[in-house]
């Protein structure tokens, strides 16, 4: 993978059909948390019940108020001339009870208006069905560890296809299932805040995967012929580099990637399907040693292995940073971290962002894209999130350099390594509510003034550079000052 520095920037242009977009999530931007028939979500309950678990004790009751200001958002997208906008549907805005016993017409109208306005401006909608905001009534039934949510999610997906599928050609079933599952493992970091590490997270992911497969085959059987769209699932992963150039650390790096990305990707994108073998073996071994009568990692039936295999038209990837790996004890007993047996770290010399976990390591992007291409047969891939956090500066030099450097690695992966990458999505269109970090970290290409009720948007320098990249299909030369 060696290449002369700068060659991608100087000689390579993005293919003419390469797609550029920007991304948001419903809970983080919409606000209007309880108006016009919307029901309560697990993040509404989480932030209202445990404000001390949010860094600034804030919530997303209003957020960027995109429910009322979606036309301002679309104007921002139009100014950058993006090809598509990835946004998510708030399940509880459509189905306040989580099930189809009550369908909220106002919620359907809101997303119809958003989609129609996007198309009016020649911007393709990419719709994520689920971006972390489960209706609270479904959590009362146990949430994602309850296998009945497969049926509820299929009903939700069917409603979305029927109401929006005539215009939506890019679907994402679920966003970052590993982080959704963490809500049943890490109580202070993710809603719903259930503390059942090494059990609840595995059960949740098992349901999430089956829900995804059910939604995929529903589309394939009943909607694909008349609607002609694509259905995928967004998976997130850091690149994991060996801490040292030793056999042990290389093995630890590979194992970490299987526990992080392979956990949800292997069942869908490999010919054999099912969970990664190393994961099945280690969880089974640890479970037995801990006194369990069977593995804490659930087992797929043969029918589910078949249903999951090939259940994606494209690979959707969220990537931000890189970790270093060496073997060792990590996490409590039981936990997924302990099962993996990998100690993670980051190099203190790597440039920092406003987020403690996000170091700027552009070469990790290229390595991860190559790993995916090799591991999963070089699938058609869209980067559905990639971004940089700061304190909200309008002249956001750090963000500009981040996107330029990571996009340079994407170009190398396309032209030198022949990775099948067809699109890139900047996270995020707007400054928004960053989960348990509240409003203390900003990822937006556009600044939002949260101190003003009108929530005005202002273009940052990065939005102009991104617009230039989209217009020219090339990365501007030179570092920003």
VENCOR-V461984 format. One record per residue. RES is the residue in one letter. PHI is phi in radians with two decimals (NA if undefined). OMEGA is omega in degrees with one decimal (none if undefined). D_LAST is the distance of its C-alpha to the last C-alpha in whole Angstrom. Layout:
res	phi	omega	d_last
RES	PHI	OMEGA	D_LAST
RES	PHI	OMEGA	D_LAST
This chain:
res	phi	omega	d_last
X	NA	-179.3	29
X	-1.19	-179.3	28
X	-2.75	178.2	26
X	-1.05	-177.7	24
X	-0.99	175.0	20
X	1.57	-174.9	18
X	-1.10	179.7	22
X	-1.13	-179.8	21
X	-1.16	-171.0	18
X	-1.43	-169.0	20
X	-2.01	-175.2	23
X	-1.75	171.3	24
X	-2.03	177.0	24
X	-1.13	179.5	25
X	-0.95	-176.6	29
X	-1.06	-178.6	30
X	-1.66	176.7	32
X	-1.18	-174.7	29
X	-1.73	174.4	28
X	-1.99	179.6	25
X	-2.59	173.6	25
X	-2.34	-169.6	24
X	-2.29	171.9	26
X	-2.55	174.4	28
X	-2.35	-171.7	31
X	-0.95	-175.5	34
X	-1.11	-174.6	34
X	-1.34	-174.4	31
X	-2.20	-166.5	30
X	-1.24	-170.6	34
X	1.16	178.1	35
X	0.79	-167.6	39
X	-1.19	-177.5	40
X	-2.40	-178.0	44
X	-1.84	172.8	44
X	0.90	171.4	46
X	1.56	179.3	48
X	-1.20	176.9	45
X	-1.59	-179.4	46
X	-1.42	175.3	45
X	-1.87	179.5	43
X	-1.15	177.3	42
X	-1.35	170.5	39
X	-1.05	-178.6	40
X	-1.11	-177.3	43
X	-1.07	-177.1	41
X	-1.28	179.5	38
X	-1.33	-177.6	41
X	-1.47	-175.8	43
X	-2.25	179.8	41
X	-1.03	-179.6	38
X	-1.21	178.1	38
X	-1.44	175.7	36
X	-1.71	-170.3	33
X	-0.94	179.6	31
X	-1.86	179.3	31
X	1.05	-178.7	34
X	-1.67	176.4	33
X	-2.55	-178.2	34
X	-1.92	179.0	34
X	-1.03	176.2	37
X	-2.00	179.9	35
X	0.88	178.8	31
X	-1.51	177.4	29
X	0.97	-179.6	33
X	-1.19	174.9	32
X	-1.01	179.2	36
X	-1.70	-171.8	36
X	-1.98	-175.9	33
X	-1.07	177.9	33
X	-1.19	174.5	33
X	-1.15	177.4	29
X	-1.09	-178.6	28
X	-1.19	175.2	30
X	-1.13	176.6	28
X	-1.08	177.9	25
X	-1.11	179.5	25
X	-1.14	179.6	27
X	-1.08	178.4	24
X	-1.48	-179.2	22
X	1.03	176.3	25
X	-1.20	177.4	25
X	-1.43	-177.0	29
X	-2.61	177.5	30
X	-2.20	176.4	29
X	-1.65	177.2	30
X	-2.35	-179.5	32
X	-2.05	175.9	35
X	-1.59	173.0	38
X	-1.41	-177.8	39
X	-0.87	-176.1	43
X	-1.32	173.4	44
X	-1.42	178.5	43
X	-1.56	-178.1	46
X	-2.19	-174.2	48
X	-1.01	178.5	48
X	-1.64	-178.2	51
X	1.57	179.4	49
X	-2.03	-172.8	52
X	-1.48	176.9	53
X	-1.21	177.3	56
X	-2.47	178.9	54
X	-1.83	-176.7	52
X	-1.54	-177.2	49
X	-1.08	179.3	49
X	-1.10	177.9	47
X	-1.13	177.5	44
X	-1.11	178.2	45
X	-1.09	-179.5	45
X	-1.04	-177.2	41
X	-1.28	172.1	40
X	-1.07	179.6	42
X	-1.12	178.6	40
X	-1.09	-179.1	37
X	-1.11	-179.0	38
X	-1.12	178.8	40
X	-1.18	176.1	37
X	-1.06	-177.9	34
X	-1.14	175.8	37
X	-1.02	179.2	37
X	-1.72	176.0	34
X	1.07	176.3	34
X	-1.99	-179.1	32
X	-1.36	173.8	34
X	-1.40	168.3	34
X	-2.00	-169.7	34
X	-1.82	170.7	36
X	-1.62	-177.6	36
X	-1.22	-175.1	39
X	-2.42	177.2	39
X	-2.19	166.0	35
X	1.51	-170.6	37
X	-1.81	179.4	39
X	-1.09	173.0	42
X	-1.00	-177.6	45
X	-1.00	177.5	47
X	-1.02	177.3	50
X	-1.35	173.7	49
X	-1.19	177.7	48
X	-1.09	176.3	51
X	-1.53	-179.5	53
X	2.03	178.7	51
X	1.23	-172.1	48
X	-1.09	174.3	46
X	-1.11	179.1	49
X	-1.44	-176.9	52
X	-1.10	177.8	52
X	-1.12	178.6	54
X	-1.15	172.6	50
X	-1.02	-179.5	50
X	-1.21	179.3	53
X	-1.10	-179.5	51
X	-1.21	177.6	48
X	-1.09	177.3	50
X	-1.10	177.9	51
X	-1.09	179.9	48
X	-1.07	179.6	46
X	-1.05	178.4	49
X	-1.09	179.2	49
X	-1.18	178.7	45
X	-1.04	-177.1	46
X	-1.15	-174.3	49
X	-1.55	-172.4	47
X	-2.20	-171.5	44
X	-1.17	176.6	45
X	-1.17	-178.3	46
X	-2.07	-179.4	42
X	-1.65	-179.2	40
X	-1.93	176.3	40
X	-2.23	179.0	37
X	-2.06	168.1	38
X	-2.08	-177.8	37
X	-1.22	-172.3	40
X	-2.40	177.0	38
X	-1.81	170.8	35
X	0.91	-179.8	34
X	-0.99	178.7	38
X	-1.12	179.4	37
X	-1.37	173.8	35
X	-1.04	-179.6	38
X	-1.09	179.8	40
X	-1.11	174.6	39
X	-1.14	176.5	40
X	-1.92	-179.1	43
X	-2.39	-174.2	42
X	-1.99	-168.0	39
X	-1.11	-175.2	41
X	-1.65	-173.3	38
X	-1.99	-176.0	35
X	-2.47	171.1	37
X	-1.22	7.5	39
X	-1.50	176.5	42
X	1.37	177.2	42
X	-1.56	-178.1	45
X	-1.76	177.6	45
X	-2.50	-174.7	47
X	-1.09	177.8	45
X	1.34	177.7	46
X	-2.35	-178.1	48
X	-1.04	-179.1	47
X	-1.18	177.3	44
X	-1.15	178.1	46
X	-1.11	-179.8	48
X	-1.08	-179.4	45
X	-1.09	179.3	44
X	-1.08	177.4	47
X	-1.19	-179.8	48
X	-1.01	-179.6	44
X	-1.09	-179.6	45
X	-1.19	176.2	48
X	-1.11	177.0	47
X	-1.03	-177.6	44
X	-1.06	-179.8	47
X	-1.09	179.5	49
X	-1.16	179.8	47
X	-1.13	-176.0	46
X	-1.26	171.8	50
X	-1.05	178.9	51
X	-1.12	-176.7	48
X	-1.08	-175.5	50
X	-1.44	-168.6	53
X	-2.10	-173.0	53
X	-2.22	-172.9	50
X	-1.05	-174.7	48
X	-1.08	-177.1	51
X	-1.59	-176.1	51
X	-1.84	171.9	47
X	1.16	-178.4	46
X	-1.77	-179.9	42
X	-2.18	179.9	41
X	-2.18	178.2	41
X	-2.39	177.3	39
X	-2.38	179.7	38
X	-1.56	176.8	34
X	-2.02	-177.9	34
X	-1.99	176.7	31
X	-2.85	162.8	30
X	-1.38	162.4	28
X	-1.44	179.4	28
X	-2.06	-178.0	30
X	-1.72	173.9	30
X	-1.03	178.5	33
X	-1.06	177.3	32
X	-2.30	-178.5	34
X	-1.44	179.2	35
X	-2.17	179.0	38
X	-1.06	-178.7	41
X	-1.12	-178.5	41
X	-1.27	175.4	37
X	-1.13	176.7	37
X	-1.12	178.2	40
X	-1.11	178.6	38
X	-1.07	180.0	35
X	-1.11	-179.8	37
X	-1.12	178.3	40
X	-1.06	179.0	37
X	-1.14	178.7	35
X	-1.20	178.1	39
X	-1.27	-176.9	39
X	-1.53	-174.9	36
X	-1.81	-178.8	36
X	-1.07	178.1	39
X	-0.79	-177.7	41
X	-1.85	-178.5	40
X	-1.45	-175.1	39
X	-1.01	179.5	42
X	-1.10	-174.5	45
X	-1.69	-165.9	44
X	-1.86	176.8	42
X	-1.85	-178.9	44
X	-1.20	-178.9	48
X	-1.44	-179.5	50
X	1.21	178.2	48
X	1.22	176.8	48
X	-1.21	176.9	46
X	-1.00	-177.3	45
X	-1.01	-178.1	48
X	-1.08	179.3	46
X	-1.24	179.4	46
X	-1.06	-177.0	49
X	-1.18	-176.0	50
X	-1.24	179.8	48
X	-1.18	178.1	49
X	-1.10	180.0	53
X	-1.10	-179.2	53
X	-1.15	-179.5	51
X	-1.07	179.0	53
X	-1.09	180.0	57
X	-1.12	-178.8	56
X	-1.54	175.8	55
X	1.67	177.9	58
X	-1.32	179.4	57
X	-1.40	177.4	60
X	-2.67	-176.9	58
X	-1.12	173.9	54
X	-1.20	176.0	51
X	-1.45	-177.3	50
X	-1.07	-178.3	52
X	-1.92	174.2	53
X	-1.46	168.5	53
X	-1.24	177.7	56
X	-1.04	-179.9	57
X	-1.14	179.6	56
X	-1.25	175.5	53
X	-1.03	178.9	52
X	-1.17	-178.4	53
X	-1.15	-178.8	51
X	-1.34	-175.8	48
X	-1.11	179.6	48
X	1.41	-175.1	46
X	-1.53	175.6	45
X	-2.78	178.3	42
X	-1.49	177.9	41
X	-2.79	179.0	37
X	-1.72	178.8	35
X	-1.86	-171.7	33
X	-2.13	167.6	30
X	-1.82	-179.4	28
X	-2.51	-179.8	25
X	-2.28	-169.2	22
X	-2.64	-173.2	23
X	-2.27	176.9	25
X	-2.16	175.2	27
X	-1.93	-173.3	30
X	-2.23	170.5	33
X	-2.56	-178.8	36
X	-1.19	178.7	40
X	2.83	179.3	41
X	-1.32	177.9	43
X	-2.56	176.4	40
X	1.27	178.1	41
X	-1.42	178.6	44
X	-2.06	-0.4	48
X	-1.54	172.0	48
X	-2.98	177.2	44
X	-1.11	178.9	42
X	-1.08	178.4	40
X	-1.15	178.4	43
X	-1.07	-179.5	45
X	-1.21	178.8	42
X	1.15	-178.9	42
X	-2.25	175.0	38
X	-1.66	-176.3	36
X	-1.78	176.4	32
X	-2.68	173.1	29
X	-2.35	-179.9	26
X	-1.34	-178.7	24
X	-1.09	179.2	23
X	-1.42	178.7	20
X	-1.18	179.4	19
X	-1.01	-174.2	15
X	-1.76	169.7	16
X	-2.04	176.0	16
X	-1.37	179.5	18
X	-1.76	-175.3	21
X	-1.06	-176.7	23
X	-1.51	-170.4	24
X	-1.84	172.1	21
X	-1.72	-176.8	19
X	-1.54	-176.4	17
X	-2.38	-172.3	19
X	-1.02	-176.7	19
X	-1.10	176.7	22
X	-1.12	177.6	24
X	-1.05	-177.8	24
X	-1.11	180.0	25
X	-1.12	179.1	28
X	-1.16	178.8	29
X	-1.07	177.5	29
X	-1.20	179.0	31
X	-1.10	178.7	33
X	-1.10	179.9	34
X	-1.04	-179.3	35
X	-1.27	-174.0	37
X	-1.27	-170.0	39
X	-2.15	173.5	40
X	1.28	176.6	40
X	0.91	-178.6	37
X	-1.25	170.2	37
X	-1.05	-170.0	36
X	-2.29	171.6	33
X	-2.06	172.8	30
X	-1.36	-172.8	27
X	-1.68	170.2	28
X	-2.66	171.1	25
X	-2.87	-175.2	22
X	-2.92	-170.5	19
X	-2.35	179.8	17
X	-1.85	172.3	18
X	-2.51	-179.0	16
X	-1.67	175.7	17
X	1.77	-179.1	17
X	-1.10	176.4	14
X	-1.28	175.3	14
X	-1.62	-168.0	10
X	-1.61	-176.0	10
X	-1.04	-179.5	7
X	-1.04	179.8	9
X	-1.20	178.6	12
X	-1.02	-178.6	10
X	-1.16	177.4	10
X	-1.06	-177.4	13
X	-1.11	179.0	15
X	-1.10	-176.4	14
X	-1.24	178.5	15
X	-1.24	177.2	18
X	-1.15	175.2	19
X	-1.08	177.8	18
X	-1.20	175.5	21
X	-1.11	177.7	23
X	-1.06	178.0	23
X	-1.08	179.5	25
X	-1.11	-179.9	27
X	-1.25	-168.8	28
X	-1.55	-176.4	29
X	-1.55	-174.7	29
X	-1.70	176.8	31
X	1.10	174.3	33
X	-1.28	-171.7	32
X	-1.57	-175.8	33
X	-1.72	-174.0	30
X	-2.03	-179.0	31
X	-2.89	-177.9	28
X	-2.49	-178.1	25
X	-2.18	177.1	24
X	-1.39	169.5	21
X	-1.81	7.6	22
X	-2.35	174.3	22
X	-1.00	-172.5	23
X	-2.18	161.1	23
X	-1.04	-176.2	22
X	-2.64	178.5	26
X	-1.38	-175.0	28
X	-1.67	173.0	27
X	0.90	-176.5	31
X	-1.26	175.1	31
X	-1.59	177.1	28
X	1.04	179.7	29
X	-1.85	-176.9	26
X	-1.47	178.4	24
X	-2.26	-175.4	22
X	-2.14	-179.6	20
X	-2.00	-167.3	19
X	-1.30	165.1	19
X	-1.33	176.4	18
X	-2.13	177.6	19
X	-1.37	173.3	20
X	-2.07	178.3	23
X	-1.54	-176.7	25
X	-1.30	179.1	27
X	-1.42	-178.1	29
X	-1.91	-179.9	30
X	-0.99	-177.9	33
X	-1.38	178.3	32
X	0.82	-178.1	29
X	-1.12	175.9	27
X	-1.75	176.8	24
X	-2.34	179.8	21
X	-1.15	172.5	18
X	-1.54	178.3	15
X	-1.01	-177.9	12
X	-1.09	-179.9	13
X	-1.13	179.9	16
X	-1.28	176.7	15
X	-1.19	178.2	13
X	-1.09	177.1	16
X	-1.07	178.8	19
X	-1.18	176.9	17
X	-1.08	179.5	18
X	-1.11	-177.5	21
X	-1.19	-174.2	22
X	-1.62	-173.6	21
X	1.11	178.8	22
X	-2.31	178.5	20
X	-1.67	178.3	16
X	-1.02	-177.1	13
X	-1.48	173.9	12
X	1.51	175.2	9
X	-1.32	175.1	6
X	-1.32	179.4	4
X	-1.89	none	0
